[in-house]
Amino acid sequence: MLKIFLNENTKDGNELLYEKIVQTAFEKGLAGSMVFRGVEGFGFCCEKCRTIHEGLTISKCQPMVIEFIDTEEKLAELVPVLKGMLKTGAMIMQDVDVLFDKY
């Protein structure tokens, strides 16, 4: 599993980066992805930003996580492409056991 941590509002030109990342993975034929919006967080857009505002879950630095599932080889092919797209954030790779996969 490949995970990317980033800011919801980060853009690449006029496109939201998370949308561009998911589209790139789709075009490369990855098995699946999902995007999660964080309720609260810090550390993936600027040094002193934290996403909590009097009970609201929307701020200019809303955290997001994108997860990708596929073979290690296919994910490894995608990593250099994604590294070129990310200017801030983090990316991790984890070994997982797929227990159910049917669609």
N, C-alpha and C positions, 0 to 999 in steps of 0.2 A: 504494500500500500504506500502510495506517495501522498503526502499532505503538504499543502502550501498555506501559510498564514500570511494574511495581508489585510490592507485597509480597503473597505468596500468602495471608497471613492477614488482610489488610485486609478489613473488613466494612462493609456498608451496612445498618445495623440488625442483623438476625439472619442476613442472607445474605452469603456470601462475595462480595466485589466482583467478582472475575474472572468468577464464574458469572453474576452479574447483568448484567455488561457483554456477555458472549457472548449471553445470552438476549435482551437488548435489540436487538443487531445482527441476530439471527435473526428476531425479530419485525418488524424494519424491512425484511427481505428482502434483506440483503446476500448477495453471491455465496458467501462463504466466510470461515471464520476458523479459527485454530489457537492453542492455548495451549501455551507451553513453560515448563517449570520449570528455573530456573537452578541450576547446580551450586555456583557461588560468585558473590558480588557484593556491592555496597554502594551506598548513596546513594539508595535509593527508599523508605525508611521512616523512618529517623532518622539524625541526623548522624554518630553514632559507631559504628553497627552494621555489622558485616561478617559474612557467612555462611560462616565456616569454623570447624569445631570438631573437631579431631583426626580428620580423615578422614571425618567424617559430613557428609551433604549436607542434613540437616534442621535448621533452627533456627527461632526465632520470626520471623525476618526473611528467609524464603526468597524470592529474587527470581523474578519471572515476567515473561514477555513474551506479549502477545496480539497476533496479526497478523490483519489483515482485508484481503481482496482484493475490489475492486469498482471501478467507475468513480470518477473523481475527484469527480464531482457527488454520487454516493450517499455516498461517504465524507465529503464536506464537510457533508452534511446531518446526519450522525451526530456530528460533532465537538462541536457545542455541547451536545448531550445528554450526551456522555461527560465533557466539561469540568465539567458540573454534578455528575457522580457522583464524580469524582476529588478527593480531598483532599490526597493526596501522590502522587508518581510523576512520570512524564513521558509525553508523547505526541508522536510525530513522524509526518510524512507524507513518503513517498518516491515518486518516479516509478519505475515498473518496466515492463519489457516482458514480457508474458505469452507464453511460448513454447509452452506446451501447456496446454490446459484442456478436459478431457473426463471426464465421469463418467456 
